Amino acid sequence: MPEKNKIATLAEITTDILLAEIGRRAKARMMTVEQLLDESDANWKRADDEIEKLSKLGHEEK
Amino acid sequence: MKKIILCLVVICSLLLMACPKEDVVRKAAKASYSLSGLTADVAVAAQKAYHDGLIDVHSKDRIAVWLKQISKGGKQFTALTEAAHKSQVADAGTINSLNLILSTEITAPFLEILQELKILSKDASDFLQTAIAALRSAILVISSALSTTKVIASNRFIKNNRFAGVVEMRFIYA
């Protein structure tokens, strides 16, 4: 991938993460503590699944 | 008309002032929600970055290790917050534990990941550098939500005050 496109993709990825965080903060204002903790548990589970996929990438042949 | 506008402004100001200051448990719950979401998003983003050839397998593996560390610390943080919420008490010990996990197990690895991205993009555009700096700021703001400065000052005050029980309760829900 040309260098210019790589930079654009990385910038897009980083911006997407920031926008998702802004959305979460807006949502969090209207949530109760119980809801925040339940959503945290669900997010940690999703994170573990994605981290597992990330770990396996590039090592499938082994 | 001017009087109506003035009344509306006064009412709005009162409503804003009447909002109670967030307690420690709610702050910790919000931090947990943000950080868990960020961790999942960064894991997905790292997969995309690898697929698009932005990072090699070694960078990818380093990021995966840091994310595992964040996930482990994050789940401890959430569990501790949950326990504090159920017991309805967030004493100085609990707050210190939360802060320790937040800074060493969660924030530090996140900053390592950002540093990895920054190194990769060292010749990159200002926009990308700004985006990474903004993400770094967001993580640092989350981690400062449970600042220990107040706890240390309050501990000293509580020890010296004969109405320690009352003061402690006021501190917890301040």
gemmi code that builds the backbone of each chain (N, CA, C; Angstrom):
import gemmi

chains = {
    "A": [
        ("MET", (0.862, -1.199, 0.000), (0.000, 0.000, 0.000), (0.891, 1.240, 0.000)),
        ("PRO", (0.634, 2.205, -0.871), (1.455, 3.412, -0.911), (1.444, 4.100, 0.456)),
        ("GLU", (2.558, 4.768, 0.767), (2.735, 5.390, 2.083), (1.610, 6.380, 2.420)),
        ("LYS", (1.212, 7.164, 1.407), (0.183, 8.191, 1.616), (-1.140, 7.547, 2.054)),
        ("ASN", (-1.489, 6.417, 1.405), (-2.734, 5.712, 1.750), (-2.656, 5.106, 3.140)),
        ("LYS", (-1.438, 4.650, 3.499), (-1.260, 4.050, 4.832), (-1.556, 5.091, 5.909)),
        ("ILE", (-1.005, 6.285, 5.694), (-1.191, 7.363, 6.671), (-2.670, 7.731, 6.768)),
        ("ALA", (-3.325, 7.799, 5.620), (-4.754, 8.155, 5.596), (-5.578, 7.100, 6.340)),
        ("THR", (-5.232, 5.833, 6.127), (-5.968, 4.744, 6.788), (-5.749, 4.781, 8.295)),
        ("LEU", (-4.506, 5.019, 8.696), (-4.191, 5.079, 10.131), (-4.911, 6.249, 10.785)),
        ("ALA", (-4.966, 7.384, 10.068), (-5.668, 8.571, 10.592), (-7.152, 8.273, 10.723)),
        ("GLU", (-7.691, 7.558, 9.733), (-9.126, 7.218, 9.758), (-9.439, 6.295, 10.934)),
        ("ILE", (-8.557, 5.316, 11.131), (-8.744, 4.362, 12.237), (-8.742, 5.110, 13.570)),
        ("THR", (-7.752, 5.980, 13.763), (-7.618, 6.710, 15.034), (-8.823, 7.614, 15.256)),
        ("THR", (-9.279, 8.269, 14.199), (-10.435, 9.163, 14.320), (-11.686, 8.373, 14.673)),
        ("ASP", (-11.855, 7.202, 14.060), (-13.018, 6.349, 14.362), (-13.043, 5.981, 15.839)),
        ("ILE", (-11.875, 5.680, 16.390), (-11.794, 5.313, 17.811), (-12.223, 6.503, 18.673)),
        ("LEU", (-11.739, 7.677, 18.313), (-12.092, 8.887, 19.070), (-13.587, 9.170, 19.005)),
        ("LEU", (-14.166, 9.017, 17.823), (-15.602, 9.281, 17.662), (-16.425, 8.290, 18.479)),
        ("ALA", (-15.996, 7.034, 18.497), (-16.698, 6.024, 19.290), (-16.645, 6.402, 20.776)),
        ("GLU", (-15.502, 6.918, 21.216), (-15.349, 7.308, 22.621), (-16.263, 8.495, 22.954)),
        ("ILE", (-16.370, 9.439, 22.042), (-17.264, 10.594, 22.261), (-18.709, 10.103, 22.393)),
        ("GLY", (-19.088, 9.153, 21.538), (-20.436, 8.574, 21.597), (-20.688, 7.887, 22.928)),
        ("ARG", (-19.672, 7.159, 23.406), (-19.811, 6.448, 24.688), (-20.002, 7.425, 25.836)),
        ("ARG", (-19.248, 8.517, 25.815), (-19.340, 9.487, 26.916), (-20.720, 10.130, 26.947)),
        ("ALA", (-21.255, 10.412, 25.770), (-22.598, 11.012, 25.719), (-23.625, 10.033, 26.272)),
        ("LYS", (-23.469, 8.758, 25.915), (-24.411, 7.723, 26.359), (-24.289, 7.503, 27.875)),
        ("ALA", (-23.049, 7.544, 28.357), (-22.781, 7.245, 29.772), (-23.491, 8.219, 30.718)),
        ("ARG", (-23.671, 9.432, 30.258), (-24.321, 10.454, 31.110), (-25.725, 10.035, 31.504)),
        ("MET", (-26.378, 9.236, 30.632), (-27.775, 8.874, 30.881), (-27.920, 7.471, 31.479)),
        ("MET", (-26.789, 6.823, 31.765), (-26.858, 5.450, 32.274), (-26.700, 5.410, 33.789)),
        ("THR", (-27.307, 4.407, 34.398), (-27.122, 4.208, 35.839), (-25.794, 3.475, 36.053)),
        ("VAL", (-25.362, 3.399, 37.318), (-24.109, 2.709, 37.627), (-24.210, 1.240, 37.223)),
        ("GLU", (-25.370, 0.629, 37.508), (-25.563, -0.790, 37.152), (-25.440, -0.993, 35.637)),
        ("GLN", (-26.054, -0.094, 34.881), (-26.001, -0.202, 33.420), (-24.564, -0.030, 32.922)),
        ("LEU", (-23.845, 0.919, 33.507), (-22.452, 1.152, 33.115), (-21.608, -0.095, 33.375)),
        ("LEU", (-21.828, -0.722, 34.519), (-21.039, -1.910, 34.868), (-21.428, -3.100, 33.989)),
        ("ASP", (-22.717, -3.250, 33.687), (-23.157, -4.340, 32.795), (-22.558, -4.164, 31.401)),
        ("GLU", (-22.596, -2.916, 30.906), (-22.019, -2.643, 29.583), (-20.510, -2.878, 29.595)),
        ("SER", (-19.873, -2.558, 30.714), (-18.416, -2.790, 30.838), (-18.119, -4.269, 30.694)),
        ("ASP", (-18.895, -5.104, 31.402), (-18.679, -6.550, 31.328), (-18.831, -7.039, 29.890)),
        ("ALA", (-19.870, -6.554, 29.204), (-20.094, -6.955, 27.807), (-18.931, -6.492, 26.916)),
        ("ASN", (-18.452, -5.266, 27.162), (-17.329, -4.730, 26.370), (-16.057, -5.526, 26.601)),
        ("TRP", (-15.785, -5.892, 27.877), (-14.572, -6.670, 28.169), (-14.629, -8.019, 27.457)),
        ("LYS", (-15.804, -8.620, 27.404), (-15.954, -9.910, 26.726), (-15.687, -9.727, 25.222)),
        ("ARG", (-16.248, -8.655, 24.660), (-16.034, -8.382, 23.230), (-14.541, -8.125, 22.981)),
        ("ALA", (-13.916, -7.386, 23.909), (-12.483, -7.092, 23.785), (-11.672, -8.386, 23.780)),
        ("ASP", (-11.999, -9.298, 24.695), (-11.271, -10.574, 24.765), (-11.403, -11.346, 23.461)),
        ("ASP", (-12.598, -11.374, 22.895), (-12.816, -12.087, 21.622), (-11.970, -11.465, 20.509)),
        ("GLU", (-11.955, -10.130, 20.457), (-11.195, -9.441, 19.400), (-9.689, -9.590, 19.608)),
        ("ILE", (-9.254, -9.580, 20.866), (-7.823, -9.744, 21.157), (-7.374, -11.141, 20.736)),
        ("GLU", (-8.237, -12.128, 20.980), (-7.942, -13.513, 20.593), (-7.765, -13.602, 19.065)),
        ("LYS", (-8.680, -12.965, 18.337), (-8.582, -12.950, 16.854), (-7.285, -12.261, 16.437)),
        ("LEU", (-6.969, -11.149, 17.098), (-5.757, -10.390, 16.773), (-4.504, -11.243, 17.010)),
        ("SER", (-4.481, -11.966, 18.100), (-3.319, -12.802, 18.448), (-3.077, -13.877, 17.394)),
        ("LYS", (-4.162, -14.412, 16.849), (-4.039, -15.540, 15.910), (-3.602, -15.102, 14.508)),
        ("LEU", (-3.838, -13.822, 14.172), (-3.498, -13.346, 12.829), (-2.007, -13.538, 12.550)),
        ("GLY", (-1.719, -14.067, 11.363), (-0.321, -14.227, 10.966), (0.336, -15.467, 11.520)),
        ("HIS", (-0.404, -16.211, 12.354), (0.154, -17.445, 12.933), (-0.700, -18.652, 12.584)),
        ("GLU", (-1.607, -18.462, 11.596), (-2.547, -19.540, 11.277), (-1.859, -20.776, 10.722)),
        ("GLU", (-0.698, -20.543, 10.025), (-0.034, -21.679, 9.370), (0.598, -22.609, 10.382)),
        ("LYS", (0.932, -22.025, 11.590), (1.702, -22.815, 12.589), (0.840, -23.893, 13.249)),
    ],
    "B": [
        ("MET", (-40.398, 40.712, 27.520), (-39.559, 39.725, 26.836), (-38.229, 39.550, 27.548)),
        ("LYS", (-37.617, 40.686, 27.910), (-36.326, 40.641, 28.607), (-36.472, 39.947, 29.945)),
        ("LYS", (-37.622, 40.210, 30.620), (-37.825, 39.585, 31.932), (-37.962, 38.068, 31.783)),
        ("ILE", (-38.656, 37.630, 30.714), (-38.854, 36.195, 30.471), (-37.504, 35.531, 30.241)),
        ("ILE", (-36.662, 36.169, 29.409), (-35.332, 35.624, 29.108), (-34.507, 35.549, 30.392)),
        ("LEU", (-34.592, 36.614, 31.202), (-33.845, 36.645, 32.466), (-34.289, 35.505, 33.374)),
        ("CYS", (-35.606, 35.278, 33.452), (-36.139, 34.164, 34.274), (-35.616, 32.830, 33.777)),
        ("LEU", (-35.628, 32.647, 32.466), (-35.154, 31.377, 31.887), (-33.686, 31.161, 32.212)),
        ("VAL", (-32.903, 32.221, 32.128), (-31.466, 32.107, 32.406), (-31.245, 31.730, 33.870)),
        ("VAL", (-32.002, 32.370, 34.770), (-31.857, 32.071, 36.207), (-32.263, 30.622, 36.485)),
        ("ILE", (-33.386, 30.188, 35.903), (-33.863, 28.806, 36.125), (-32.834, 27.810, 35.605)),
        ("CYS", (-32.317, 28.050, 34.398), (-31.306, 27.147, 33.825), (-30.069, 27.083, 34.708)),
        ("SER", (-29.622, 28.236, 35.214), (-28.441, 28.269, 36.082), (-28.686, 27.453, 37.342)),
        ("LEU", (-29.890, 27.614, 37.920), (-30.211, 26.858, 39.139), (-30.212, 25.362, 38.853)),
        ("LEU", (-30.792, 24.983, 37.734), (-30.833, 23.562, 37.376), (-29.434, 23.005, 37.211)),
        ("LEU", (-28.569, 23.769, 36.578), (-27.197, 23.314, 36.375), (-26.466, 23.194, 37.703)),
        ("MET", (-26.675, 24.152, 38.594), (-25.997, 24.120, 39.892), (-26.543, 23.011, 40.760)),
        ("ALA", (-27.817, 22.637, 40.525), (-28.447, 21.625, 41.381), (-27.966, 20.221, 41.055)),
        ("CYS", (-27.285, 20.035, 39.938), (-26.815, 18.687, 39.591), (-25.794, 18.234, 40.623)),
        ("PRO", (-25.989, 17.088, 41.245), (-25.067, 16.649, 42.292), (-23.703, 16.278, 41.699)),
        ("LYS", (-22.661, 16.507, 42.495), (-21.315, 16.148, 42.060), (-21.257, 14.623, 41.989)),
        ("GLU", (-20.590, 14.107, 40.961), (-20.532, 12.662, 40.784), (-19.756, 12.017, 41.899)),
        ("ASP", (-20.261, 10.867, 42.392), (-19.487, 10.188, 43.418), (-18.431, 9.310, 42.752)),
        ("VAL", (-17.524, 8.808, 43.614), (-16.360, 8.074, 43.119), (-16.778, 6.819, 42.360)),
        ("VAL", (-17.787, 6.113, 42.892), (-18.202, 4.857, 42.254), (-18.749, 5.124, 40.851)),
        ("ARG", (-19.515, 6.184, 40.692), (-20.064, 6.494, 39.370), (-18.932, 6.875, 38.392)),
        ("LYS", (-17.966, 7.651, 38.915), (-16.815, 8.021, 38.069), (-16.063, 6.768, 37.615)),
        ("ALA", (-15.870, 5.844, 38.571), (-15.143, 4.606, 38.247), (-15.940, 3.769, 37.244)),
        ("ALA", (-17.258, 3.724, 37.403), (-18.101, 2.954, 36.483), (-18.031, 3.551, 35.070)),
        ("LYS", (-18.023, 4.875, 34.993), (-17.918, 5.527, 33.676), (-16.546, 5.260, 33.058)),
        ("ALA", (-15.504, 5.319, 33.898), (-14.140, 5.040, 33.400), (-14.067, 3.609, 32.880)),
        ("SER", (-14.670, 2.680, 33.619), (-14.673, 1.271, 33.218), (-15.367, 1.096, 31.872)),
        ("TYR", (-16.503, 1.753, 31.710), (-17.275, 1.676, 30.468), (-16.450, 2.211, 29.289)),
        ("SER", (-15.823, 3.371, 29.486), (-14.997, 3.969, 28.423), (-13.814, 3.089, 28.060)),
        ("LEU", (-13.098, 2.644, 29.081), (-11.864, 1.890, 28.829), (-12.147, 0.532, 28.191)),
        ("SER", (-13.225, -0.127, 28.619), (-13.552, -1.434, 28.038), (-13.919, -1.269, 26.563)),
        ("GLY", (-14.678, -0.202, 26.268), (-15.034, 0.063, 24.877), (-13.812, 0.394, 24.035)),
        ("LEU", (-12.923, 1.217, 24.593), (-11.686, 1.589, 23.887), (-10.835, 0.356, 23.594)),
        ("THR", (-10.729, -0.525, 24.571), (-9.911, -1.735, 24.400), (-10.429, -2.573, 23.231)),
        ("ALA", (-11.754, -2.777, 23.207), (-12.352, -3.563, 22.120), (-12.117, -2.862, 20.779)),
        ("ASP", (-12.298, -1.543, 20.749), (-12.129, -0.795, 19.493), (-10.684, -0.845, 19.002)),
        ("VAL", (-9.743, -0.725, 19.921), (-8.327, -0.759, 19.530), (-7.955, -2.150, 19.008)),
        ("ALA", (-8.526, -3.197, 19.603), (-8.257, -4.564, 19.127), (-8.760, -4.737, 17.694)),
        ("VAL", (-9.941, -4.219, 17.418), (-10.496, -4.292, 16.057), (-9.641, -3.449, 15.101)),
        ("ALA", (-9.253, -2.264, 15.556), (-8.442, -1.366, 14.730), (-7.089, -1.990, 14.401)),
        ("ALA", (-6.507, -2.691, 15.362), (-5.203, -3.334, 15.140), (-5.333, -4.452, 14.094)),
        ("GLN", (-6.462, -5.161, 14.105), (-6.688, -6.201, 13.088), (-6.727, -5.558, 11.697)),
        ("LYS", (-7.455, -4.449, 11.610), (-7.567, -3.739, 10.321), (-6.184, -3.234, 9.878)),
        ("ALA", (-5.457, -2.662, 10.838), (-4.123, -2.137, 10.512), (-3.209, -3.252, 9.996)),
        ("TYR", (-3.308, -4.424, 10.576), (-2.491, -5.565, 10.129), (-2.928, -6.014, 8.732)),
        ("HIS", (-4.248, -6.144, 8.529), (-4.775, -6.578, 7.229), (-4.367, -5.616, 6.111)),
        ("ASP", (-4.301, -4.308, 6.442), (-3.962, -3.294, 5.441), (-2.457, -3.093, 5.310)),
        ("GLY", (-1.677, -3.895, 6.038), (-0.222, -3.802, 5.928), (0.396, -2.604, 6.635)),
        ("LEU", (-0.365, -1.991, 7.569), (0.163, -0.815, 8.276), (1.145, -1.226, 9.365)),
        ("ILE", (0.902, -2.392, 9.949), (1.798, -2.900, 10.992), (2.202, -4.325, 10.621)),
        ("ASP", (3.423, -4.693, 11.014), (3.860, -6.056, 10.726), (3.424, -6.986, 11.866)),
        ("VAL", (3.739, -8.273, 11.703), (3.251, -9.255, 12.677), (3.868, -9.017, 14.070)),
        ("HIS", (5.093, -8.488, 14.122), (5.740, -8.262, 15.430), (5.059, -7.135, 16.194)),
        ("SER", (4.757, -6.025, 15.498), (4.019, -4.911, 16.122), (2.652, -5.394, 16.576)),
        ("LYS", (2.002, -6.165, 15.686), (0.656, -6.679, 15.985), (0.682, -7.518, 17.267)),
        ("ASP", (1.692, -8.392, 17.361), (1.793, -9.269, 18.539), (2.066, -8.468, 19.810)),
        ("ARG", (2.891, -7.417, 19.673), (3.167, -6.554, 20.854), (1.889, -5.884, 21.321)),
        ("ILE", (1.127, -5.372, 20.354), (-0.140, -4.700, 20.686), (-1.101, -5.691, 21.354)),
        ("ALA", (-1.150, -6.925, 20.850), (-2.034, -7.948, 21.429), (-1.657, -8.230, 22.893)),
        ("VAL", (-0.354, -8.287, 23.180), (0.104, -8.543, 24.556), (-0.340, -7.402, 25.476)),
        ("TRP", (-0.146, -6.149, 25.012), (-0.558, -5.003, 25.831), (-2.074, -5.008, 26.047)),
        ("LEU", (-2.809, -5.335, 25.000), (-4.271, -5.350, 25.126), (-4.720, -6.427, 26.122)),
        ("LYS", (-4.023, -7.554, 26.148), (-4.371, -8.614, 27.112), (-4.151, -8.102, 28.538)),
        ("GLN", (-3.058, -7.345, 28.704), (-2.750, -6.777, 30.029), (-3.836, -5.784, 30.444)),
        ("ILE", (-4.260, -4.962, 29.480), (-5.313, -3.979, 29.740), (-6.618, -4.696, 30.120)),
        ("SER", (-6.944, -5.740, 29.376), (-8.178, -6.484, 29.635), (-8.176, -7.101, 31.041)),
        ("LYS", (-7.028, -7.670, 31.423), (-6.924, -8.312, 32.744), (-7.101, -7.266, 33.846)),
        ("GLY", (-6.366, -6.151, 33.721), (-6.462, -5.069, 34.712), (-7.851, -4.438, 34.718)),
        ("GLY", (-8.396, -4.292, 33.523), (-9.709, -3.667, 33.388), (-10.813, -4.456, 34.070)),
        ("LYS", (-10.736, -5.786, 33.944), (-11.757, -6.618, 34.582), (-11.632, -6.554, 36.114)),
        ("GLN", (-10.400, -6.448, 36.600), (-10.196, -6.277, 38.053), (-10.797, -4.953, 38.501)),
        ("PHE", (-10.567, -3.922, 37.693), (-11.076, -2.577, 37.984), (-12.604, -2.589, 38.056)),
        ("THR", (-13.229, -3.230, 37.068), (-14.692, -3.308, 37.030), (-15.229, -4.073, 38.236)),
        ("ALA", (-14.567, -5.185, 38.578), (-15.014, -6.006, 39.715), (-14.921, -5.213, 41.024)),
        ("LEU", (-13.837, -4.442, 41.170), (-13.641, -3.642, 42.381), (-14.701, -2.538, 42.476)),
        ("THR", (-15.013, -1.957, 41.329), (-16.039, -0.907, 41.274), (-17.401, -1.479, 41.638)),
        ("GLU", (-17.667, -2.684, 41.108), (-18.936, -3.355, 41.386), (-19.085, -3.625, 42.891)),
        ("ALA", (-17.994, -4.099, 43.496), (-18.010, -4.404, 44.929), (-18.256, -3.133, 45.748)),
        ("ALA", (-17.606, -2.046, 45.346), (-17.784, -0.772, 46.053), (-19.227, -0.289, 45.914)),
        ("HIS", (-19.794, -0.499, 44.737), (-21.182, -0.070, 44.503), (-22.145, -0.888, 45.364)),
        ("LYS", (-21.918, -2.193, 45.440), (-22.813, -3.062, 46.218), (-22.719, -2.754, 47.710)),
        ("SER", (-21.492, -2.473, 48.181), (-21.331, -2.200, 49.612), (-21.691, -0.743, 49.954)),
        ("GLN", (-21.850, 0.089, 48.907), (-22.197, 1.510, 49.058), (-21.154, 2.299, 49.841)),
        ("VAL", (-19.931, 1.780, 49.839), (-18.831, 2.497, 50.491), (-17.611, 2.451, 49.566)),
        ("ALA", (-17.017, 3.602, 49.329), (-15.762, 3.636, 48.563), (-14.730, 4.323, 49.449)),
        ("ASP", (-14.095, 3.519, 50.327), (-13.149, 4.136, 51.263), (-11.823, 4.443, 50.564)),
        ("ALA", (-10.916, 5.058, 51.323), (-9.651, 5.511, 50.734), (-8.871, 4.333, 50.156)),
        ("GLY", (-8.932, 3.176, 50.841), (-8.221, 1.990, 50.361), (-8.719, 1.537, 49.002)),
        ("THR", (-10.047, 1.522, 48.845), (-10.648, 1.105, 47.574), (-10.245, 2.069, 46.462)),
        ("ILE", (-10.329, 3.365, 46.752), (-9.996, 4.378, 45.747), (-8.529, 4.261, 45.336)),
        ("ASN", (-7.651, 4.049, 46.321), (-6.224, 3.881, 46.003), (-5.998, 2.654, 45.127)),
        ("SER", (-6.700, 1.550, 45.437), (-6.573, 0.331, 44.621), (-7.044, 0.586, 43.192)),
        ("LEU", (-8.169, 1.278, 43.073), (-8.706, 1.591, 41.740), (-7.708, 2.434, 40.954)),
        ("ASN", (-7.138, 3.431, 41.617), (-6.160, 4.307, 40.957), (-4.930, 3.550, 40.513)),
        ("LEU", (-4.478, 2.626, 41.361), (-3.272, 1.853, 41.042), (-3.502, 0.996, 39.801)),
        ("ILE", (-4.641, 0.305, 39.773), (-4.958, -0.539, 38.612), (-5.084, 0.336, 37.369)),
        ("LEU", (-5.765, 1.459, 37.521), (-5.993, 2.374, 36.394), (-4.670, 2.844, 35.783)),
        ("SER", (-3.735, 3.229, 36.640), (-2.497, 3.802, 36.096), (-1.523, 2.740, 35.593)),
        ("THR", (-1.357, 1.647, 36.360), (-0.312, 0.681, 35.974), (-0.811, -0.387, 35.005)),
        ("GLU", (-2.032, -0.862, 35.200), (-2.506, -1.996, 34.391), (-3.269, -1.579, 33.151)),
        ("ILE", (-3.769, -0.335, 33.128), (-4.618, 0.064, 32.004), (-4.003, 1.221, 31.211)),
        ("THR", (-3.763, 2.343, 31.887), (-3.267, 3.521, 31.167), (-1.880, 3.300, 30.570)),
        ("ALA", (-0.980, 2.725, 31.365), (0.405, 2.536, 30.886), (0.462, 1.705, 29.597)),
        ("PRO", (-0.175, 0.530, 29.542), (-0.146, -0.237, 28.286), (-0.803, 0.504, 27.117)),
        ("PHE", (-1.875, 1.259, 27.404), (-2.522, 2.033, 26.334), (-1.533, 3.025, 25.732)),
        ("LEU", (-0.776, 3.686, 26.609), (0.195, 4.673, 26.130), (1.303, 3.994, 25.326)),
        ("GLU", (1.664, 2.760, 25.711), (2.662, 1.997, 24.948), (2.161, 1.747, 23.523)),
        ("ILE", (0.873, 1.397, 23.426), (0.292, 1.125, 22.107), (0.325, 2.390, 21.261)),
        ("LEU", (-0.035, 3.513, 21.863), (-0.032, 4.776, 21.125), (1.385, 5.158, 20.706)),
        ("GLN", (2.348, 4.857, 21.570), (3.743, 5.151, 21.251), (4.176, 4.313, 20.055)),
        ("GLU", (3.733, 3.058, 20.022), (4.027, 2.162, 18.900), (3.458, 2.757, 17.600)),
        ("LEU", (2.228, 3.249, 17.675), (1.595, 3.852, 16.495), (2.316, 5.134, 16.100)),
        ("LYS", (2.757, 5.893, 17.110), (3.423, 7.174, 16.850), (4.759, 6.941, 16.133)),
        ("ILE", (5.469, 5.898, 16.596), (6.766, 5.578, 15.983), (6.554, 5.181, 14.525)),
        ("LEU", (5.511, 4.383, 14.301), (5.216, 3.928, 12.942), (4.869, 5.100, 12.032)),
        ("SER", (4.288, 6.123, 12.628), (3.821, 7.243, 11.804), (4.685, 8.484, 12.018)),
        ("LYS", (5.954, 8.275, 12.334), (6.809, 9.423, 12.697), (6.952, 10.451, 11.578)),
        ("ASP", (6.790, 9.991, 10.333), (6.863, 10.947, 9.232), (5.478, 11.299, 8.724)),
        ("ALA", (4.482, 10.972, 9.527), (3.104, 11.105, 9.048), (2.599, 12.534, 9.122)),
        ("SER", (1.406, 12.719, 8.607), (0.819, 14.051, 8.522), (0.510, 14.597, 9.919)),
        ("ASP", (0.345, 15.935, 9.964), (-0.015, 16.593, 11.227), (-1.337, 16.064, 11.740)),
        ("PHE", (-2.249, 15.775, 10.814), (-3.583, 15.326, 11.202), (-3.497, 14.028, 11.995)),
        ("LEU", (-2.690, 13.093, 11.524), (-2.563, 11.815, 12.223), (-1.929, 12.007, 13.593)),
        ("GLN", (-0.880, 12.833, 13.636), (-0.219, 13.096, 14.920), (-1.213, 13.736, 15.900)),
        ("THR", (-2.046, 14.618, 15.380), (-3.062, 15.279, 16.222), (-4.072, 14.264, 16.722)),
        ("ALA", (-4.495, 13.354, 15.831), (-5.485, 12.337, 16.218), (-4.924, 11.441, 17.319)),
        ("ILE", (-3.659, 11.048, 17.178), (-3.037, 10.193, 18.192), (-2.903, 10.965, 19.510)),
        ("ALA", (-2.526, 12.248, 19.422), (-2.402, 13.080, 20.628), (-3.757, 13.225, 21.315)),
        ("ALA", (-4.822, 13.360, 20.519), (-6.172, 13.500, 21.083), (-6.585, 12.217, 21.805)),
        ("LEU", (-6.245, 11.073, 21.220), (-6.579, 9.793, 21.848), (-5.804, 9.638, 23.151)),
        ("ARG", (-4.550, 10.048, 23.135), (-3.717, 10.004, 24.349), (-4.347, 10.871, 25.445)),
        ("SER", (-4.790, 12.075, 25.066), (-5.430, 12.974, 26.036), (-6.693, 12.347, 26.607)),
        ("ALA", (-7.482, 11.700, 25.730), (-8.736, 11.077, 26.176), (-8.451, 10.013, 27.233)),
        ("ILE", (-7.400, 9.212, 26.989), (-7.052, 8.149, 27.937), (-6.568, 8.753, 29.258)),
        ("LEU", (-5.776, 9.815, 29.183), (-5.260, 10.442, 30.407), (-6.384, 11.105, 31.202)),
        ("VAL", (-7.356, 11.678, 30.510), (-8.503, 12.294, 31.206), (-9.284, 11.219, 31.953)),
        ("ILE", (-9.516, 10.076, 31.294), (-10.238, 8.975, 31.940), (-9.482, 8.530, 33.186)),
        ("SER", (-8.155, 8.392, 33.049), (-7.371, 7.860, 34.171), (-7.254, 8.859, 35.310)),
        ("SER", (-7.493, 10.149, 35.043), (-7.398, 11.138, 36.129), (-8.739, 11.336, 36.823)),
        ("ALA", (-9.761, 10.584, 36.391), (-11.107, 10.745, 36.967), (-11.130, 10.427, 38.449)),
        ("LEU", (-10.211, 9.539, 38.878), (-10.189, 9.154, 40.290), (-8.911, 9.661, 40.920)),
        ("SER", (-8.642, 10.952, 40.809), (-7.399, 11.523, 41.318), (-7.218, 11.220, 42.782)),
        ("THR", (-5.974, 10.827, 43.204), (-5.721, 10.462, 44.596), (-5.425, 11.677, 45.458)),
        ("THR", (-5.229, 12.860, 44.861), (-4.843, 14.028, 45.640), (-5.845, 14.306, 46.741)),
        ("LYS", (-7.122, 14.255, 46.380), (-8.194, 14.544, 47.333), (-8.202, 13.505, 48.440)),
        ("VAL", (-7.937, 12.207, 48.044), (-7.971, 11.118, 49.018), (-6.916, 11.329, 50.085)),
        ("ILE", (-5.687, 11.676, 49.640), (-4.585, 11.840, 50.594), (-4.908, 12.982, 51.560)),
        ("ALA", (-5.390, 14.101, 51.005), (-5.713, 15.253, 51.840), (-6.817, 14.891, 52.824)),
        ("SER", (-7.833, 14.156, 52.344), (-8.957, 13.798, 53.203), (-8.528, 12.829, 54.285)),
        ("ASN", (-7.619, 11.894, 53.958), (-7.156, 10.943, 54.960), (-6.526, 11.671, 56.139)),
        ("ARG", (-5.695, 12.687, 55.813), (-5.014, 13.433, 56.865), (-6.046, 14.165, 57.716)),
        ("PHE", (-7.047, 14.715, 57.047), (-8.085, 15.468, 57.730), (-8.896, 14.542, 58.628)),
        ("ILE", (-9.242, 13.355, 58.079), (-10.057, 12.404, 58.825), (-9.341, 11.969, 60.095)),
        ("LYS", (-8.021, 11.706, 59.996), (-7.254, 11.247, 61.168), (-7.305, 12.298, 62.279)),
        ("ASN", (-7.224, 13.584, 61.902), (-7.120, 14.642, 62.895), (-8.473, 15.125, 63.419)),
        ("ASN", (-9.530, 14.651, 62.814), (-10.843, 15.187, 63.149), (-11.601, 14.227, 64.063)),
        ("ARG", (-12.117, 14.794, 65.172), (-12.806, 13.902, 66.119), (-14.157, 13.448, 65.586)),
        ("PHE", (-14.675, 14.133, 64.552), (-15.930, 13.699, 63.957), (-15.642, 12.880, 62.703)),
        ("ALA", (-14.638, 11.996, 62.801), (-14.113, 11.259, 61.645), (-15.198, 10.505, 60.891)),
        ("GLY", (-16.112, 9.868, 61.634), (-17.145, 9.048, 60.976), (-18.004, 9.877, 60.057)),
        ("VAL", (-18.420, 11.063, 60.569), (-19.290, 11.954, 59.791), (-18.527, 12.486, 58.581)),
        ("VAL", (-17.283, 12.879, 58.830), (-16.468, 13.466, 57.750), (-16.261, 12.444, 56.653)),
        ("GLU", (-15.974, 11.188, 57.047), (-15.698, 10.149, 56.054), (-16.897, 9.929, 55.148)),
        ("MET", (-18.100, 9.863, 55.775), (-19.306, 9.644, 54.984), (-19.505, 10.798, 54.024)),
        ("ARG", (-19.232, 12.035, 54.484), (-19.423, 13.197, 53.617), (-18.442, 13.141, 52.473)),
        ("PHE", (-17.237, 12.679, 52.733), (-16.212, 12.596, 51.693), (-16.621, 11.602, 50.618)),
        ("ILE", (-17.098, 10.444, 51.073), (-17.417, 9.374, 50.132), (-18.474, 9.823, 49.138)),
        ("TYR", (-19.467, 10.542, 49.621), (-20.558, 10.932, 48.742), (-20.496, 12.402, 48.372)),
        ("ALA", (-19.322, 13.022, 48.478), (-19.158, 14.455, 48.149), (-19.334, 14.692, 46.653)),
    ],
}
model = gemmi.Model(1)
for chain_id, residues in chains.items():
    chain = gemmi.Chain(chain_id)
    for i, (resn, *xyz) in enumerate(residues, 1):
        res = gemmi.Residue()
        res.name, res.seqid = resn, gemmi.SeqId(i, " ")
        for name, pos in zip(("N", "CA", "C"), xyz):
            atom = gemmi.Atom()
            atom.name, atom.element = name, gemmi.Element(name[0])
            atom.pos, atom.b_iso = gemmi.Position(*pos), 0.0
            res.add_atom(atom)
        chain.add_residue(res)
    model.add_chain(chain)
structure = gemmi.Structure()
structure.add_model(model)
structure.setup_entities()
